[in-house]
């Protein structure tokens, strides 16, 4: 009935796989769990993840080299036995003990379902950095009612369900193996298939263990990836839409100049214990203005 697909890179997701396995077994749900390692370099994580193969209904696969999250999702889809795909990121953990069952219930009426994200400052072993927590809790963590009313076209990449038919429409042409805006690939495929994305309250905790400095680095990488697909993803990206307005007002040169002058000061704030979300939003726009004018 359902294939739960987990791409992982340098992340121990044994506990996640064990919880999902328990839910399948105790819920008497026909399904499988596939975990694919995307060329991890962390030997401890690889050693722990190999134990996943001993869990009921689980299979663990290793790739020799890193190819990026979206390529790994495609490979997982090809390995899947069932036509209902539930994608879960390795650095998440379901809030609800009936997480899988909730998705199966929603799939009876919808071909694409997004469960949402939650953030917690500490999961007992790792702490979400102040910047990641502020951005995640204020921008990404919203109720299904909020998401359905305002952002119904965007799927959250770390926690969503989709049919094989729709997922096979995801195009990887020109996609970098680097991190950044992978969820727009899925969102675009859902939109082009004429399917209405349904948001439900079935969140996972996103236990991101990056430092603020690492998150900033990945943000710059994500913005660079987005710039390569500006035409395709314009309707789905608020950053691209804001940049277009600035272009029409002939302000991009000024924003880029301000960014270059104040980038170090902004980064000091963003790496602090009390980062400003407003500064972070300007940082992304400023960086985009800089690279778009190269």
N, C-alpha and C positions, 0 to 999 in steps of 0.2 A: 504493500500500500504506500509506504513512505520511505524515502531514502534521506537520512540525515547526513549532511555533507559538511565536513569541517576541514578547512585548509589551515595549516599551521606552519609557523616559521619561528624557530628558537623560542617556543612556548610549550610548557608542560600542560597538556590538556587531558591528562589521565582522569582527573576528578570530574571534569566536564563529561567525558565519554562515559564514565561509570554512572553518573546521574541520569544521562539520557538512556543508557542501556537499562537501568532500573525502571524507568518510566515505560519503556517498551514492554518489558517482561511483565511487570505488575499490572499494566493496563491491557495486557493481552493484545497488543498492537502488532500487526504484521508489518515488519519493517527491518531496516538495517542501518548501521552507522559506519560511515567510511571516513577515516581520518587520513589526510595526505600531507606528508611532510614536504615542504617546498625547499629542499636543499639546506636544511638547518646546519649551522656550524657549532651549536651548543650541544656537546656530547651528552651532558646530563639530561637535557630535555629529550634527546633522541632515545636515550636508554629508558627513561620513564615512559615515553610514548609507545615504545615497542610492547609494553605490557597491555596496551589496549587490545591487542589481538586475542588476549585470553578472556576478555569480557564477552558475555552473551551478545550475539547479533552484531559484533564489531569486527571491523577489518582495518588494518593499518598498512599504509603504502608509503614508501619513501621514493622521492625523486633525487637524482644525483646532483642536480644544479638548481639554483634559485631562478624561477621564471615569473614570479609575481603572483599576487593573490588571485587576480581574475583568470589567468591562465590555469592556475591550480583548480579553481572552481569548474572550469571547462573540462579538465581532465577527470575531476570527480563525477561530473554529470555523465561522462561517457562510461564510467565504471558502474554507475548506479543501476540497480535492477528494476527499480520502480519508477513510475512516471510523475510522482509527487516529490518535489525536492524541498527539503528544509535546510537552508544554509545557516550555520551558526559559526561565528568566529571563535578562534581558540582562546582569546582573552576575555571571554564572557562566561556567565553562569546564569541559568534560568532562575527567575524569582519564584515561579509557581511550580509546585510538585506535579501539576497536571499540564505542564508546558506543551508537551507533544500532543496530548489529547485536545487541548484548546485549539491548536492549529488544525488538526484533522476536522474538528467541528466546523471551523471557519471555512475550510476548503470545500465543504459541501455546496456552498453558495458563491464562492469566489475563486478565481484562478490565480490571483496574486494577493498575498497578505503580508503586512508588515507588523511586527509585534512591538517594536519600540525598544528604547534603551533607558537604563537608569544608571546613576553614578553614586558611588559611596566613597568616602574619603579613605577608608581602610577596609580591606576584606580579611584582615587578620594576619596576612603575610606581606602584602604589598600596599603601598600608599599611592593613590592617584595624585599627581603633582597639582599644585594650586591652579596653574593655568589650564591644565586638562580638565580639572574638576569644574572650574568656573565656566569654561566653554561648553563642556558636555552637559552640565546640569541646567544651564540657561538656554542653550541653543538646540541641543539634541534631545533632551529628556522631556517629552511632552505627552500628555494623555492622548488616547485615540481620538477623542472628541476634538481636541485642538488640531491634531494632525489631519483628520478628515476634512475639517473646515478650511484649513489654510495651506496645507502642503500635500494634498492628496496624490500628487504626481511623483513624489520622491519616496523611494524605498530606502530603509536603513540597511546598509550592506551587511552588518554583523548579525542580523536576525530577521530573516524573511523566508516566506514560502512561495513557491512558484511552480507551475506545471512544466514538464519537460518541453512541451510544445512552445511555450513562450521563451524559455531559457535558451533554446536552440536558435532563437532569433538574435541573440546577443552577438554583435560583431566585435571582433578583436583586432580589426585592421588598424595598424599603426599604434596600438596600445603599448605603452612602455611597461617594462617589468618593474618599474619603480612605483612607489606608493602614490595614491592620489585620485580621489573622486571616482573610484570604481563603481559606486552605487549609481552613478549617472548612466552607466552602460545598461544596467538592469532597468532603470526607470525609463530609459529611451525605448528599450525593447517592449516593455509593457505598454507604453503609450502607443507605439506604432502597431501593436497587435490589436488596438482598440479595446483593451481590457481596463476596467476601472480598478485601481489599486485600493484595497480595503485595509484600513488601519484598525488594529484591535489592541486592547490592553493585555499584552502577553509578553512583558519585557524581559530582557536579560540584563544583568549587571555587567557593565563594561569595566573590567578591572585592569585598566591600562597602567602598566608600570613604568612608562616613559618618564624621564625627567622633563621639566619645562624646556630645557635647552634642546633635548631630543625631539620634543613635540614641535618646537619652532622649526627645526631642521626639516622634519617631515612635512610641515605646513608649506615651507618654501618649495619642496619637491612636488607636493600636491598642486600648488599653484602653477608650477611649470608644466605639469601634465595637463592641467586644465587649459592652459594657453594653446596647447597643440590641437585642441578640439573645440575651440571657441564657437565655431559656426554650428557644429552639431548639437552642442549642449547649452546654447544661449537661453532657450526657453526654460531650462531646468536649473539654471545657476543664478542666484542673486548677485554673486560677485561679477559675473559677466554682464549682467544687466546694468549694474551700477557703473561698471567701467564704460559701457556704451554711452550712458548719460554724460559721464565726465568727458568723453571724447566729443560729443556733440556740443558741449559747452566750452570746448577747447581748454580744459583744465588738467588734462592728464600730465602735461609737461610740468605743471606746478606741483601736482601731487607727487610725481616722481622726484622732483627736486627736494621737496620737504622730506620725503622718505630717506633720501641719501644723507641729508643733513641731520636727521633725528633718529636714524635707525638704531644707533647704539643706545641712545637714551630710552627709546621704546623697548628695546630688548632687556634693558636693566629692569624696567617695570614688569615686563612679562615673565621674567625669571624670578621675580620677588614672591613673597608670601601673599601679596595682595595685588594680583595682576588686574589690569583694567580691560574689560571686554571691549569697550569702545576703542581703546588703543590697539587691541588685537585685530579688530575689524579693519581699522585704517592701515595697519601693518600689512595685511593681506592685499588690500587694494593698492597700497603704495608699491609693494613688491611687484604686483601684476603690471602696474603702469610702467615700472622700470623695464621689465623683461619684454613687454609688448612693444617697446620703442627701440629695441636693439636691432 
